[in-house]
């Protein structure tokens, strides 16, 4: 049987692969610490859970409009006005089954075969695969660690071509934790205007911004950037609702309309109960968000201090999200029990085997001399996991 050539070229997620193996080890009784998960360890806040229960009891369990219920679109519009001073009407908003579906919808809408999308490197593992799935071409713009892995104008100009259709921005960034300031966003907005590009701004980690700087979206920069930007957002990270699968996109009315039409023929409407819960998430008490963000900041600071106390590992202090990229360059080439560490996959595998700590290889993000750890897990897990990592490498300092 001949299968789709496109599907056979899609690479499996290294993030899910190693986390799945670690979970199986834990299930089998091994004392395994998982530092790879991209979801908060907090429970979904009680007020949100209660609204979901009420929605079930009220019979709000039927089909909804494919692009989402009006109540949630209104809550999204209020969120952007309140938090970002951006104005969107319901016709500029759509609700999807998670932010990942929003991304697929927009790529499917704007790309023709061979069209290129500039993405940052290191990149979130799904960006290039989502682009390839719709016959687009991911083009990687590598950011230097000394500049927090961010885009610069020379880097962007070096990868532009006549086939470039869009630039993707992720701030705060997964996997690096980088946060773009207003001047940097203005540079990218001017780059997009100069080359007439769409801007896809993945802002799912917006609230995880630890340096007390007011969050700025590239859509805030100018009328031009507002008109050419599609913002991707959702409730998964901010409200610890990863399993509820609610994301949303806002932007150009024509593009949102086309995205909604595509969705109507694929997944149709997002889960009705989760939509009503998301209304409460956006409109309700936000205290739980502040508590979670403060705890994540404490965890980040602990990890950065401990890792940088070693002579063989290092990391930058990320300004946002809940990930840290650890530079393992000095471990490459080391031989452990006859096993040579040639790249981040080797390092991650032997770390899991020897000390039962799961981290995510940087190869999944396009860089081989880093591993990513997540601090969206308990401080107890972090302390034990970091201790094991440091003990593992100390013989090579």
ROZA-469767 format. One record per atom (N, C-alpha, C, O, CB): residue in three letters; x, y, z. Coordinates in steps of 0.05 Angstrom, whole numbers, plus 5000, padded with zeros to 4 digits. Last residue first. Glycine has a CB too. Layout:
alaXYZ...
This chain:
unk567053685703unk567653965707unk570754025705unk571554255708unk566554075733unk565553175703unk566753265678unk567453565680unk568253685660unk564853215655unk562953025748unk565452895744unk566953005719unk569252935714unk565052595741unk558053285745unk560153405761unk562953275756unk564953405760unk559453385790unk553653095718unk555753225702unk558153305718unk560153385706unk554553465688unk550452855758unk551152705734unk553452825719unk555152675708unk548652685716unk549553265794unk551253035802unk552152875778unk554352765778unk549652855822unk546153565761unk548753675770unk550653455779unk553053455772unk548453885792unk541753225757unk543153315733unk545953405741unk547953335727unk541553545719unk540253175811unk541152935796unk542653015771unk544752895765unk538752765788unk538753705822unk540853575837unk541953335822unk544453295821unk539853485865unk534453755787unk536853915783unk539153795798unk541453795787unk536354215791unk530753385812unk531653355784unk534253505778unk536053395766unk529553445765unk530053605863unk531153335860unk532253295832unk534453185828unk529053125866unk527954115850unk530354095867unk531653815863unk534153805860unk529654135896unk523453965819unk525554135807unk528154095824unk530354055812unk524754425807unk520253695855unk521253555831unk523653705819unk525653585811unk519053535810unk519354115891unk520553875900unk521853715877unk524053625878unk518553695915unk516554475859unk519254545868unk520754305879unk523154285876unk519154765890unk513054155805unk513354235832unk516254305839unk518054215826unk512354025851unk513054465739unk512754235757unk513454325785unk514454545788unk514553995747unk514854795698unk511954765704unk511454505719unk509754345711unk510354775677unk519854865681unk519354895710unk516454915716unk515555025737unk520855145720unk523154435635unk520754595642unk520654625672unk521154435687unk518254465631unk529054465596unk527554365619unk525254555624unk525354785618unk529454335644unk532454275537unk530354445550unk529254305574unk528554075574unk528154515530unk539254285518unk536854135526unk534954335539unk535754535551unk537553895545unk543854405464unk542254495487unk540254275494unk539554105477unk540754765480unk546254305417unk547954335440unk546454455464unk547654585481unk550354505433unk542954285373unk543854035384unk545454065409unk546053865422unk545553895363unk536854555351unk539554615362unk540454375377unk538954265394unk539554875380unk531654455337unk533454545316unk536254605325unk537854705309unk532354775302unk528554235374unk528054525369unk530054635349unk530154875344unk528254675395unk530353735379unk527553765372unk526854055365unk524754105353unk525853665394unk535453815398unk535153745369unk532253775360unk531753825337unk536153455365unk535153885452unk534954125436unk534654065406unk533854235391unk537354295440unk531053415487unk533453475471unk533053715453unk530953755442unk534053235453unk528453515551unk527753505522unk530253585506unk531453795510unk525453705516unk529253055605unk529353315594unk528853295564unk528853075553unk532153455600unk528152645660unk527452685632unk527552985625unk526253155638unk524552585627unk532252245699unk531252515696unk530652555666unk532352505649unk533252725706unk535051775716unk532151785715unk530952065715unk529052135730unk530951625739unk540351705712unk539451835736unk536451885736unk535352015754unk540852105740unk541151375665unk542951355688unk541751475714unk542051365735unk545551505682unk536951465628unk537751195635unk539251185661unk538751015678unk539551075613unk536852025624unk534451875632unk535151595642unk534051495661unk532351855609unk542052115606unk541052235631unk538652085642unk538452035666unk540452535627unk542051855558unk543651745579unk542951865606unk543251735627unk546651795573unk538252175530unk537851895533unk539451775556unk538451625573unk538551745508unk540652685531unk537952645543unk537452345549unk536352275570unk535752755526unk545352595502unk545452695529unk542852635544unk542852535566unk546052995530unk543252435452unk544952255467unk544952335497unk544652165514unk547852255456unk540652915439unk539152675442unk540652465458unk539552335475unk538352555414unk544753285434unk542953315457unk541153065461unk540353005483unk541153555453unk550752915415unk548753115412unk546853115435unk547152965454unk547153075385unk554452545430unk554952695405unk553052925402unk553653115387unk554752515381unk557252205478unk555152415476unk555852585452unk557552765454unk554952575502unk558551515475unk559451785468unk557051975465unk555151915452unk561051785443unk559251025521unk557251155505unk558051445500unk558351595519unk554451145519unk562550785558unk562850705530unk560950835511unk560850775487unk562550415528unk560951075604unk560550785602unk560650685573unk558950515565unk557850705615unk561351635567unk560251535593unk559551245589unk557751175574unk557751705602unk565252115539unk564551835537unk563751735565unk565251765584unk567051665526unk564052755508unk564752595531unk563752305527unk561752255514unk563352715557unk562053015464unk564552875461unk565352715485unk567252545483unk566753075455unk558953515503unk559153375478unk561953265474unk563953395479unk558453575455unk559253825548unk558853535552unk559153375526unk559453135526unk556153485564unk559554335532unk561954225544unk561653925550unk563653795557unk562654375570unk554354445514unk556554425495unk559054285507unk560354135493unk557354695485unk549454505537unk550954265545unk553454235527unk554454005525unk549154025542unk545555005563unk547654955544unk549354725554unk550554735575unk549455215541unk538754965571unk541254915584unk543354855563unk542954665547unk541054685605unk533255365570unk535055225552unk537855205565unk539055405570unk535255365524unk527355325606unk530155415606unk531755235587unk531554995588unk531355405635unk520555545611unk522655365601unk525355495604unk525655735604unk522055285571unk515755825612unk516655675635unk518655455627unk518355225635unk514255545650unk515456535594unk514656255590unk515356095615unk515656205636unk515956135564unk521056995604unk518256915603unk517956615598unk519856465598unk516957065582unk526357105608unk524557305618unk521657215618unk519957345630unk524857555601unk531456645629unk529256715611unk527456925624unk526956915648unk527656465603unk538056705637unk535656735653unk533356825634unk533357045624unk536056935677unk541856195603unk541056475606unk538556475624unk537056285625unk540356605578unk546355705629unk543855785618unk543456085621unk544556205639unk541455635630unk550955145631unk550255425634unk547555485622unk546555325606unk552455605621unk555654655655unk553054725644unk552655025648unk553755155666unk550754565658unk560554665678unk560354525653unk557654565640unk557354525616unk560754225657unk560954865728unk562954965709unk562554835681unk564054905663unk565654905719unk555055105763unk556854895753unk558855015734unk558455235724unk555154665739unk551855535773unk553955475793unk555855255784unk557955215796unk552655405819unk547955515735unk550255695730unk552455675751unk554555795748unk549355975727unk544355175760unk545655095735unk548155255730unk550255155722unk543755115711unk542655485805unk544055225809unk545555145783unk547755045785unk541955015816unk540355955781unk542555975800unk544155715802unk546555715801unk541556055828unk536255725750unk538455875737unk540855895756unk543055865747unk537356155730unk532955485789unk534355325769unk536755475757unk538855355755unk532355245747unk531155935819unk532555715832unk534255555812unk536555505816unk530655525847unk528356235781unk530756345794unk532456125807unk534956145806unk529956555814unk524155885768unk526055965748unk528656055761unk530855975753unk524956185730unk521355875817unk522555625806unk524755695786unk526855575786unk520355445794unk519656405819unk521356305840unk522856045831unk525156015836unk519756235866unk516356415774unk518656595775unk520656495796unk523056495792unk517856885782unk512356065789unk514055995767unk516656165767unk518756065761unk512656035740unk509856365829unk511156115836unk513056025814unk515255935819unk509055895840unk507856795800unk509756845821unk511256595828unk513656595833unk508356955845unk504156515766unk506456655755unk508656715776unk510956685770unk505556925742unk500456325804unk501956145788unk504456275777unk506656155777unk500256025765unk498356815824unk499556615842unk501456425827unk503656375835unk497456455858unk496157035778unk498357175792unk499856985811unk502256985812unk497257415808unk492156665768unk494256705748unk496656835762unk498956755757unk493156885725unk488656705811unk490156455808unk492456485788unk494556355791unk488256235799unk486157205803unk488157165825unk489856925820unk492256935825unk486657145851unk482257345768unk484857285757unk487057235778unk489357215772unk485757515739unk475457175762unk477657255780unk480257165769unk480556925761unk477157145809unk472957185693unk472857145722unk475257245737unk476957385726unk472456865728unk473657215638unk472057425651unk472257415682unk471857625695unk469257405643unk476756765624unk477557035615unk476157255630unk477357475635unk476857065585unk474056345651unk476956385654unk477756665646unk479256795661unk478556185636unk468856385632unk469456445660unk472356495664unk473156675680unk468456215678unk469956225579unk468656485584unk469256575613unk470056805618unk465656475579unk471755705588unk473655905579unk472556185582unk474056375587unk474455855550unk466955445599unk468955465620unk470955685613unk471855825631unk470355195625unk464655465549unk463355615571unk465255645594unk465255855608unk460855465580unk468355125522unk467955405514unk466755575536unk467655795541unk466255425489unk467754635547unk470254785550unk470055075542unk471355245554unk472454645534unk462654515526unk463054545555unk465554705560unk465554895577unk463154275569unk463754455471unk461854655481unk462254715510unk462254945518unk458954565476unk469754395436unk468054285457unk466354505469unk467354715478unk469754155478unk469254745372unk470754645395unk468754545416unk466354595414unk472454865408unk465854525311unk466154695335unk467954575357unk468054335360unk463454755346unk469954215261unk467454365268unk467954505294unk470154605299unk465054165270unk474553985243unk473653915270unk470954025277unk469653935296unk475654005290unk473054105182unk474953915195unk473953835222unk472553625224unk477754055197unk469554475164unk469654225149unk471654025161unk471953805150unk470354275120unk470254905197unk467554795195unk467554525181unk465654365184unk465754985181unk475455055186unk474954905211unk472154775210unk471754555221unk475055095235unk474755345139unk476355095139unk475654925163unk475354685161unk479455165139unk471755765159unk470555595139unk472055325138unk470855115137unk470655725112unk475456005193unk472955895204unk471655705185unk470655495193unk471056115212unk479156185156unk479955995176unk477555855188unk477555615193unk481556125199unk476056565129unk477056325115unk477856105134unk477355875130unk479356405097unk475256935172unk472956805158unk473756555144unk472456345145unk471657005139unk480457085182unk478956945203unk476556805191unk475856585199unk478057145225unk481557355134unk483057115141unk481556955162unk481456715160unk485857195151unk477857785138unk477657595115unk479157335122unk478157115116unk478857725090unk479458055185unk476857935183unk476657725160unk475357515164unk474758145179unk485557985219unk484258065194unk481657905189unk481657655190unk486158015170unk484557745286unk486057895265unk484257965242unk481858015245unk488357735256unk485557195331unk484357455324unk485957585302unk488357545300unk484057635350unk484056555357unk485656715339unk484056975333unk481656975331unk486356565312unk484656095412unk483156285396unk485156455379unk487456485386unk481456475413unk483355455443unk485055665433unk483455865417unk481155805410unk487355545416unk482154945486unk480955185475unk483155385468unk484555475486unk478955305495unk482854425515unk483154475487unk481554705476unk479854675458unk482454225472unk483154205565unk480554305557unk480454375527unk478354385515unk479854555573unk488254075579unk486553865569unk483853955560unk482353805548unk486253665590unk490354575598unk491454445574unk489554235562unk489354215538unk494054315582unk489254985634unk487054855621unk487954695596unk486654695576unk484855055613unk491755395665unk492255115670unk489954945659unk488854775674unk492755055700unk491055895647unk489155805667unk489455505673unk487655385684unk486355865657unk495455975612unk494756175631unk492956075654unk493356145677unk493456405618unk495355505578unk497555565596unk496755745619unk497255695642unk499855685580unk490055495553unk491455255563unk493555315584unk493555195605unk492755115540unk487255885528unk487055875557unk488755655569unk488855635594unk484155835565unk490356285475unk488756065486unk488756065516unk490156235528unk489755795475unk492556545410unk492356545439unk490756305449unk489756145432unk491256815450unk495356885358unk494556625367unk494656625397unk496756695409unk496256395355unk493857415314unk494857335341unk493657065348unk491257015345unk494057555362unk495957635254unk494057455266unk495257365292unk497457255293unk493457195247unk497158265224unk497858075245unk495457895252unk493257995257unk498858215269unk496158685191unk497458455178unk498058235199unk499258035191unk499958545165unk493759085222unk492258975199unk493458725187unk492058555175unk491959185178unk497659215259unk495059105269unk493658965246unk492558745249unk493259335279unk501559435226unk502059175239unk499559045250unk499258805250unk504059205262unk498759905211unk499659705191unk500059435204unk499159235193unk502159805177unk498060165258unk495660075244unk496459865223unk494959675219unk494260315230unk503059915304unk502060105285unk499459995273unk498759765276unk504160175263unk503859585351unk505959775341unk504859985323unk505560215325unk508059615327unk500359205369unk500159465381unk501959675368unk501659915372unk500959445410unk501758735345unk499458865335unk499059145347unk497559305335unk496958695340unk505858555377unk506658685353unk504258825339unk504559015324unk507858485333unk504258705445unk503958535422unk504858695397unk504758935397unk500958455418unk507458755507unk506758895482unk506458695460unk508258525456unk508859115475unk506858775576unk506958615552unk505958775528unk503958915530unk505158355556unk511059155617unk508359135605unk508558975579unk510259035562unk507159415601unk515458805659unk515158975636unk512358935624unk511358705622unk517358905614unk516858475700unk515158705706unk515058905683unk514559145687unk516158845731unk519258005685unk520958235690unk519358495694unk520558715691unk522958265668unk516357555669unk517257575696unk518757835704unk519557865727unk518857345703unk510857305642unk512757515635unk513857625662unk512357765676unk511457745617unk506256975625unk508656885639unk510957065631unk512756985616unk509256585631unk502157165594unk502057235623unk504557145638unk505057235660unk499657105635unk503456955542unk503357245548unk503657305578unk505157485585unk500857365537unk503956485516unk505256505542unk505256795552unk506856865569unk508156405540unk501456545466unk500256365485unk501456385513unk500056325533unk500556075476unk502256835421unk502556975446unk501356805469unk500356915489unk501057245445unk504756855359unk503956655379unk504456765407unk506756785415unk505456375374unk503157185304unk504257235331unk503057045351unk500757065359unk503757535339unk504757255240unk503257065258unk504657085285unk506957015288unk503356765246unk504057715190unk505357665216unk503557475232unk501257535236unk505857925231unk505357745120unk503457685142unk505157645167unk507357545166unk501657445136unk509258235087unk508957975098unk506557965118unk505958165131unk511457885112unk512058645056unk509258575053unk508658295062unk507758125046unk508458615023unk517058835068unk516958605050unk514058495046unk513658285034unk518658385061unk515859265101unk517659305078unk517359075058unk517459125034unk520559315088unk512659025140unk511459225122unk513159255097unk512159265075unk511259495137unk516358685165unk513958575152unk512658765133unk511758685111unk511958485174unk519959075184unk520858865165unk518458745151unk518658705126unk522458645181unk516659345219unk517659485196unk518659295175unk518359335151unk519959685204unk515858935257unk513559055243unk514459205217unk513159185197unk512059245261unk521058875275unk519758655260unk517358755245unk516758665223unk519058425278unk521759365301unk523559285279unk522259075262unk522359085237unk526259185290unk517859335339unk517659545319unk519459475295unk518659525272unk518359815330unk519958925370unk517458875356unk517059085334unk516059025312unk515058885375unk524259205391unk524758965375unk522258895358unk522458825335unk525558725392unk521659595421unk523359675399unk523959445380unk523959475356unk526059785410unk518859275459unk517359445440unk519059515416unk518159515393unk516259695453unk521958615466unk521158885475unk519859045453unk519858955430unk523559035486unk520457935471unk521258155454unk520158415466unk517858435475unk520058115426unk523257445511unk521057625509unk521957865492unk524057985499unk519957715537unk525056745515unk525657025506unk523157185504unk521057085496unk527157025480unk524556215525unk523556395545unk524156695539unk523656865555unk524856335571unk525755815488unk527955965500unk527056145523unk528756225539unk529156135479unk522355485457unk523355375482unk525255565498unk526155485520unk524855135477unk517555945468unk518055665474unk519855565451unk519055565428unk515355485476unk517556625488unk518256415469unk518556135482unk519556115504unk520856485456unk512357105498unk514756965507unk515156705491unk513156585482unk514656915537unk512757025429unk513757175452unk511657185473unk509357275468unk514657455443unk514056865366unk513156735390unk514356865415unk516756835420unk513856425390unk512457005300unk513657105324unk512456945347unk509956895348unk513157415328unk513556875232unk512356785256unk513956885280unk516356865281unk512156475257unk512057185171unk513957155192unk512457075218unk510357185224unk515657415197unk510356985104unk509657075131unk512157045149unk513956895143unk507356905142unk512156885053unk509456975056unk508857095083unk507157265087unk507556745050unk517456865007unk516756905036unk513957015038unk513357225025unk518757085050unk519256834956unk517156644964unk516156684993unk514356545002unk518156364960unk523457174950unk520957244936unk518657064943unk516357124937unk521457234906unk526057195018unk526157124990unk523557204977unk521757304990unk526656814986unk530257265076unk527857345060unk528257255031unk530457255021unk527457645062unk534757165105unk533056935098unk530657005081unk529156825073unk532156785123unk537257635117unk538857425105unk537257195096unk538157025080unk540957335125unk533657945144unk534258015117unk535757795102unk535557775078unk535758275116unk533957695195unk531557675179unk532057735150unk531057605132unk529357865190unk539157835210unk538457555208unk535957525190unk535857345173unk537957425236unk538758405212unk540558265193unk539857975189unk540057865167unk543458295202unk534858455254unk534258535226unk536158405206unk535258305186unk534458845224unk534157865295unk535258135290unk534658205261unk534058025245unk538358145296unk530657445340unk530957555313unk532557815315unk532257965334unk528257595299unk534057155398unk532057315384unk532757375355unk535057365347unk531557575399unk537156895436unk536156745414unk534056895397unk532556775382unk534856485424unk539457265470unk537057125480unk535656975457unk533156935458unk535157315493unk544157395448unk541957585444unk539357455451unk537257525441unk541857675414unk547256965459unk548057215472unk545857435468unk545757625484unk550657315460unk545156585424unk544556565453unk545156835467unk543756905485unk546156345466unk542356825363unk544656755379unk543956765409unk542256925417unk546956955373unk537456515321unk538156735340unk540456645358unk540456425368unk535756815356unk536356355255unk537656275280unk538356515296unk539756695287unk540056105274unk530856235220unk532556465226unk533756415254unk532356445274unk530956735225unk528755785171unk529655825199unk531456065201unk533356095186unk531055575209unk522755675139unk525455785135unk526455885163unk525056035176unk525456025114unk518355175117unk519455325140unk522255425134unk523955265124unk519355155165unk513755195066unk516655145071unk517555315095unk517455555094unk518355225046unk507454855056unk509155085058unk512055005065unk512654765068unk508055275080unk503954435055unk505654465032unk507254735032unk508154825011unk504054455007unk501754355104unk500054495084unk501754575060unk501054765045unk498854745097unk505754095131unk503253955127unk501454095107unk499753965094unk501753915153unk509654485138unk510054275117unk507454135111unk506954055088unk512154075126unk507354755182unk507754895156unk508054695134unk506854725112unk510255075158unk507554365221unk504954475213unk505154615186unk503354595169unk503954675234unk513154295225unk511454075215unk508754175206unk507654075186unk511153855237unk515154775245unk515854695218unk514054475207unk513454465183unk518754595217unk512054795297unk511954995276unk512754895248unk511154915230unk513755225283unk512954395335unk510754355316unk510754565293unk509454525273unk508154365330unk517254535369unk517454305352unk515354285330unk515854175308unk517354055368unk519255205368unk517455015380unk517154785359unk516954835335unk514655135387unk526255335354unk523455355348unk521855145364unk522854935371unk522855325318unk532355715360unk530655485365unk527655535362unk526755765366unk531255385394unk529456015306unk530955775313unk532755855336unk534456025334unk532555665289unk523156265282unk525556295298unk526856015303unk525455815305unk524956435324unk521156255212unk520656185240unk523356205256unk525456165245unk519455895243unk518056485155unk520356515172unk519656445200unk517756545212unk521556795170unk515256095105unk514656235130unk517256245146unk518456035151unk512356085146unk513856075035unk515656055058unk514656215082unk513456425079unk518456145050unk510355674987unk510555925002unk512255875028unk512055665040unk507756025010unk509755164966unk512255304962unk512555564976unk514755674978unk512655344933unk502755214958unk505155044956unk507655204950unk507755354931unk504754824936unk500355774998unk500255604975unk502755434973unk504755504986unk499855774949unk497655995060unk499855885045unk498955725020unk497055565021unk501555705062unk493256175090unk494956375076unk497056255057unk498156395041unk496256545096unk490455725110unk489055945098unk490856115081unk490056205059unk487756115119unk494055395134unk492355275113unk491055505097unk490655475073unk490255085124unk495755745174unk497655655153unk496155545129unk496855595106unk499555435164unk491055785204unk492156025191unk494155945169unk494156065148unk493456205211unk490155255222unk488155395206unk489355625191unk488755675167unk485955495224unk494755155252unk494355005228unk492355145210unk492755165185unk493354715234unk493855535293unk496155555276unk495755405250unk496455505229unk498655455291unk489155325315unk489155595304unk491455625285unk491155745264unk489255805327unk491054835334unk489254835311unk489055115299unk488755135275unk486454735320unk494255045376unk495554895354unk493654875329unk494654905307unk496354615363unk490755245413unk492255435396unk493555295373unk493955425352unk494355575413unk484454875414unk487254925422unk488555115403unk487755155380unk488754665423unk480154855373unk480854645392unk483854665398unk485454505390unk480254365380unk478255555370unk479055295359unk479655095381unk479555165405unk481555335341unk474656135351unk475455955373unk476055685360unk474655585343unk473155925394unk476056775323unk475056505321unk476156335343unk478356385353unk475756385293unk474657445305unk475457255326unk474356985319unk472156955309unk474357345354unk472457845276unk475357815275unk476457605294unk478857595299unk476658085281unk467257865288unk467857755261unk470957735257unk471857615237unk466757935239unk467158115337unk466657825336unk467557705309unk468457475308unk463757765341unk472658585335unk469858515334unk469558215332unk471558075327unk468358655310unk477758865376unk476958665356unk473958615358unk472858605380unk478458395359unk482859285397unk479959255392unk479459065370unk480459095347unk478759535386unk487559305449unk486959235421unk483959185418unk482759065436unk488658985413unk489859345500unk488859585486unk488559545456unk489259715440unk490759825492unk491058895528unk492858965506unk492159225492unk493559315474unk492958745486unk487358785568unk490158715572unk492058835552unk494458885558unk490558425572unk482358985549unk483259025577unk486258995580unk487659165592unk481858825595unk482058825496unk481759105503unk482959165530unk484259365534unk478759185502unk482758275502unk484758425486unk484458725492unk486558865491unk484358365456unk478258145534unk481058085543unk483058255528unk484858375541unk481657785540unk474058275501unk474458425526unk477258385536unk478558575546unk472458335547unk474657885462unk474858165454unk475358335479unk477058525478unk472258265440unk473657435493unk476357465480unk476757755473unk478857875478unk476557285455unk468357515505unk470357505527unk473157545516unk474857675529unk470157235542unk466157475454unk465957735469unk467957745492unk469157945496unk463057765480unk467156945444unk468457145427unk468357415441unk470257575439unk466957165400unk463956715483unk466856695486unk468256895468unk470357005476unk467656405479unk458856855464unk459656935491unk462756925495unk463957095508unk458256755512unk458556615414unk458856905416unk459756995443unk461357185446unk456157045409unk462456025405unk460156155415unk460656455418unk462956545423unk459256045442unk465855815343unk465655875372unk463156035379unk461856165363unk468056025381unk465755675291unk467955855299unk467655935328unk469156115337unk467856105282unk461255345287unk463855235283unk466155415293unk468155305302unk464255175253unk456455415340unk457555515314unk460455415311unk461955395331unk457455825312unk455754775373unk455755065373unk456555155345unk457254995329unk457655185396unk452154195393unk453754335374unk453554645379unk451454745387unk452854275345unk451154125466unk450554085438unk452554225419unk454354365429unk447654175431unk451054225519unk452754005510unk452353945480unk453053725471unk452253755527unk448454485563unk449954625542unk452054445530unk454454495531unk451254885554unk445354305605unk444854195579unk446354335556unk445554305533unk441954195573unk446354455656unk444454625641unk444054525613unk442454645598unk445454915640unk450354105670unk447754075683unk445554235669unk443254165669unk447854155712unk454554315639unk453554035635unk450754005646unk448953905632unk455453835648unk455054815662unk454354795633unk453354515627unk451454485611unk456854855616unk456654675714unk454054805709unk453154785680unk450854735674unk454155105717unk461754485702unk459754305714unk456954415710unk455054265703unk460254265744unk464054955684unk463854725667unk461754525676unk460154425661unk466554585664unk463855265731unk462255345708unk461955115687unk459855095675unk463555595694unk467454985762unk464654995770unk462855075747unk460654975744unk464355185793unk472355075737unk471254795738unk468254805745unk466754645734unk472754635759unk472855615748unk472655525720unk471455245719unk469655185703unk475455525706unk473355635802unk471155775790unk470755685761unk468455685752unk471756075791unk478155335811unk475555225819unk473255365805unk471255235797unk475155235849unk483155275759unk481855415782unk478955325786unk477555255767unk481955715777unk486354665745unk484654875735unk483255015758unk482054865774unk482654765713unk492254565786unk489654475776unk488254715763unk488854945770unk487954365799unk499054635764unk496854725780unk494254605769unk494054555744unk496755025781unk503154525729unk502454305748unk500154385766unk499254225782unk504854235764unk502554715660unk502754785688unk501854555706unk500054405699unk501055035694unk506254375609unk503654455620unk503954505650unk505354365664unk501554235615unk510354115582unk509654385575unk506854465585unk505354605571unk509754415545unk515253705614unk512453765608unk511954065602unk512954235616unk510753685632unk520353565629unk519853635601unk517053745595unk516653855574unk520253395585unk522253325674unk522553615671unk522153705643unk523353905633unk525453695681unk520752815716unk520152915689unk520253225688unk518653355701unk517352815679unk524052325749unk523352605750unk523052705721unk524852685705unk525552775765unk522751675774unk523351845751unk522352135755unk520152175764unk522151735725unk523751135799unk523651395812unk524551605791unk526851705792unk525451405838unk519750625769unk522350765771unk521951045783unk519951175777unk523750785743unk514850375760unk515950375787unk518650525790unk519650545813unk516350105796unk512250415713unk513450155719unk514950145746unk516049945754unk515450085697unk511150945712unk508950765716unk509950485724unk508650345739unk507250745691unk516251135699unk515051205725unk512751015732unk512550925755unk514051495725unk516650935648unk518650855668unk517450905696unk517750745714unk521251005665unk512551225624unk512350935626unk514250825647unk513550645662unk512950805598unk514551745628unk512051675642unk511751375645unk510851285666unk509651795628unk518951695594unk519351745622unk516951675639unk517151575661unk520152045627unk516351625545unk518151415555unk518651445585unk518651255600unk520851415540unk513652115541unk512151865542unk513851635553unk512851475569unk511151785514unk517952455537unk516252485560unk514552225563unk514152135586unk514352725557unk520052305488unk521652255512unk519952275537unk520452135556unk524052455513unk515552435454unk516852175454unk518352125480unk517951915492unk518752155430unk514152965460unk512252765469unk513652495471unk512852335489unk509952745449unk519053195439unk517953275466unk516153055476unk516452965499unk516453535464unk519453005389unk521352915408unk520452975436unk520852815455unk524153035403unk514252835348unk515053025368unk516952905388unk516252715402unk512653145382unk516152565284unk514752545309unk515852755329unk518152845326unk515052265321unk515752915222unk517452805243unk515852785269unk514252965275unk519952975247unk513052765160unk512552905185unk514152765207unk513952525211unk509552915192unk513452445116unk515652635121unk515352785147unk517252915156unk515852835098unk508852175112unk511252015119unk513652195125unk515552105136unk511851825097unk505252555095unk505052455123unk507552305131unk508352315154unk502652275125unk507052625042unk507052845061unk507052745090unk508552835106unk504753025056unk505952145018unk508752225021unk509052445041unk511052465055unk509852304994unk501151695040unk501651975034unk504552045038unk505652005060unk499852155050unk502751025019unk501651215037unk502351505028unk503951535009unk502651175065unk501150454984unk502650704982unk501250905000unk498850964997unk502850804953unk501749765000unk500050005000unk501850255000unk503750265015unk498150005025
